[in-house]
Amino acid sequence: MSADLTVNYDLLIGADGARSAVRDSFLSTDFFDFEQKYVPFDRKSIFLPPPDDEKQDIQLQSGCVHSWRIADGTSLLILHQPDGSMSGAIRLRRDRNQVINLSTKEEVLKFFQDNFSELGKLMPESEAEAFLNRPLTSVLTIRCSRYHYGDSVLLIGDAAHSVSPTIGQGCNAALEDVEVFDNLLDEYSDNVGEAIKQYTVRRKPDAHALVELGDNVFPLSKRLLIEFILRERFAKIRHKLFPKHFSPSIGELLFESKVSYSEILNLYKGWISKVKQSNEKKLS
């Protein structure tokens, strides 16, 4: 039998994920608004061994992120690991999930060979069987009106702002939360209560912007996806030639800079709005 456990604390930090028990306790407090949404895509991980000698003709350049998408919106993203293996995930629309009914490793191999031929050639039977038994993962996005309660409870990471994994910023944002709070402790001479209150003020704009970016950087529309690729290439060229007049591409800002999420959202608010409207139509 389980039993409740009560402990005293001076500082409680809720870093317990998107389904945070610490955050749930905030729901019984005054003036706390909370929004939770399921991303309309499920995910399954993929792990591939280094190519053997017979498959050396399959060229997937290391140091790059490789991505594919098929007509029904199913997409796949994979990248190399230091040992030469590759790992990634397939993303499937929940209402058009072609993987959920696969029942044998042969069906898994055929699915990848038919839809993602390079990976289908690289996938061994052992990974096909493991993929078959691997659970689908659903993702929640979280927005909160505040990340603290009183002067002794704080939310960080996914407990405060769970985000779609499409832009790969969940872990980065959680580490940034720690950095922000550490800097606030320095700023307020280790006055924990004051630092906690200021944490919501400082972090909320970026945390809300992070969720918006995660949902709306990448379009579901094939036409807009082509436009996105062209925009990224032109933005990189313009910034390289005229760095004082043109911002880096949105990809460079997200992955290779320390520009805040709220500033990135402001710089690319036109694109984000365009993708948001398009994605909502595609998913309706």
N, C-alpha and C positions, 0 to 999 in steps of 0.2 A: 504494500500500500504506500502511496506517496503521501507526503506530509508537507505542509507549508513550513518554510524556514524564514525566520525574521532575524535580520542583522542590523546593527547600527552602522552608519557611514557618515563621513564628513563630505565626501564627494562621490557621486554615482555617475559614471559615464556609460550611456547606453550605446554600445557599439555592437549590438546583437542582431544586425541585419534587417532586411526589408520587413520581416514579420516581428519586429521588435516588441518584446514584452515591456521594456521600459517605456517606449513610446505609447503603448496601449494604456499605461497608467495616466498619461497626460489627458486622455479622453474624459476623465472624470474631473478635470480641472476647468476653471473658467477661461473663456476666450481663447480656446485652442481649436484652430481649424486644421483639418487633415483631409487630404485627397489621395486616394489609392486607385490606380488603374492597371489592368493587365495589358501588357504589350500584346497585340493581336497575332504574335508569332511565337511558336514554340521552337526549341533548339535541341540539337543532339550533338554531342562531341564526336570528333573523328581523330584517330591517331594512326599515322602511317609510318612504316619503317623506312630507313634510307633505301633508295632504289638499288636493286641488285644489278649485276653486269648486263643482264638481258634487257634492262629497262633504262639504260643510260641515254637512250634517244629521247626520253621524255624530259624536256628542259623546263624546269620551274626554278627560276633564278633565286638563289638565296639572298637574303636581305630585303626581299620584297614581300608585300602582302598580296596573295593571289585570290581573286574573287570571280565567281561565276553566278549567273542568274538565268533561270529558264522562264518560259512564258507564263506559268501560273503564279509567279512571284517567289517561288522557292529559290533561295540563294545559298551560296556556300563560300566560306572564307577560310583560308588556310595559310600558314606560314611555317618557315623552317625553324627548327630548334638547333642548338649548338652541336648536337651529336649527328646531324644530318637527317634526322627524322622530321616529320611534319605533324602539326596538330592544328585543329581548327574546329569549326562547327557548321552544321547545316541549319538554316533558318527556314521554317515552314509555316505558311499561313495556317492558322488553326482550323479554318473552314475549308482548306484545300490541301490537307496533309496527305501526301502520297506515300509517306513512310509508315504511317500508323498501321496499315494493313499488311505489311510485309511479314512473312511468317517463317521464311527459311533463309539461310545464308546465301543460297543460290539466287533468291529473289533480290536480296540486298545487292549482290554483285551486279546483277542485270540492271537494277535501277541506276547504279552509278555508272556503269558502262554505257547505258543509253543516254544519260543526261549529263554526266560529267566525265567524259571519256578518259581524260588524263588520269584522274584519280581512280577511276574504275580499273585501269591497268595496273596501278600501283597498289591497290588494296588486296592484301592477302585474305585467304579464307578465315584465318583466325580473327582478323579485325572485322570482317563481315559478320561473324557470329557474335563478337563482342558488341558491335554496333546494334545488332538486333536486340540484345538483352539490356542495352543501356537505356535508362529512362529518359523520356522527354522532359525538358525543363521549361517551366513557365516563368516569366519575368514580370515583376511589379515595378511600376514607377510610383514614387512617393513625393508629395509636397506637404510641408508643414508650415503653419503660420509662425511658429517659434521653435527653437531648438533647446530651450532651457526651461526649467521650472524652479522658481525661487532662486536661491543662491547656492544650490548644491547638486542639481541634476542637469546633465548635459547630454544631447544626442549628437552623434557623429556618424559619418559613413552612410551606409545604406539605410540605417535606422532614421536618418534625417532626410536623405534625398536619394533614394534608390533610383537608378537611371537605366534606360535601355542600353544594352551592351554594344549597340551598333557603332558608337564612336570610341569605345574602349577607354572610357574615362572614369569608370567606377572606382577602381583602386587608386588612381591618381588623385581623384577628388577627396577620397577618404584620408590619404596621406596629407593632402593640403589642409584638410580640417585640423589635423594635429598641429601643423605648422602655424596656422592662424591662431589657434588657442595658445600655443606656446609663446607666440609673439605678444598676445594680449596679456599673458601673465607677466612678461617683462615690462610691458607698457604700464601696467597697473601695480607694479611692485609686488607681485604674487598675492594680490587681493583677489582670491578665487571668486568670491561672490560677484564682484564688479566685472571681472573678466568673463564670467559666464553670461551675464546680461549683455555685455557688448558683443559677445560671440554671435548672437542672433542678429544683431544690427549689422555686423560686418559680413556675415556669411550668407544671409538670406538672399540678397540679390544674385549672387553667383550660383547658389544652389538651385534656385528656381530657373535661372538661365540654363544651367546644366541639363535639367530635365527637358526643357524646350529644345535645346540643341540635339539631345539624344533622340528625341522623337522625330525631328524634322530636318536634319541635315541631308539625309539620303532619301531621294524620291523613289516611290514605287513605280511611277510611270517610266516606261522605256524611253520616251521622248525626252523627259526631264533628266533622266540618267545620262543620256548623251550630252545634254546641255551642261550638266554638272561636270562631266569629265572635261569638256571644252573650257568651261569657266575656270576650273582648277589649273589647266595648262596655261591659259592666257594670264591668269593672276600671277602665276609663278614667273612668267617672262616679264610682265610689266613691273613687278616688284624688284626683280633682279636688275632691270635697266634703270628704273626710276624709284629707288627705295624710299625717297622722301615724299613721293606723291601718291604711291599706290601701296595698299596694305598687302601683306602676304596672303596666300590662298587660305581658305578656311581650314583645309587639312593641315597646312603648316602651322597655323595658329593653334589648332587643337593639340597636335602631336609634338611640335618642336619649339614651342614658345612658352613663356610664362604670362602671356596676356590673359587677363581674367575672363571667365566665362561670360560675365555680363557685358564686357566690352566686345567680345567676339560676337555675341548675339546682336549688339547694337550695330556693329560694322556690317553684318550680313542679315539684318532684319528683313530686307526685301526678299532675299532668297528663301529665308526660313518661312516667311508668310506664304510665299508662292508654293513651296513644297507642302506646307501644312494643308492648304486648301485642296491641292491635288491629291494628297494621301487620304484625306477625309472622304473625297469622292470615290477613290478606288476601293476603300474599305466599307463603304455604305452598301 
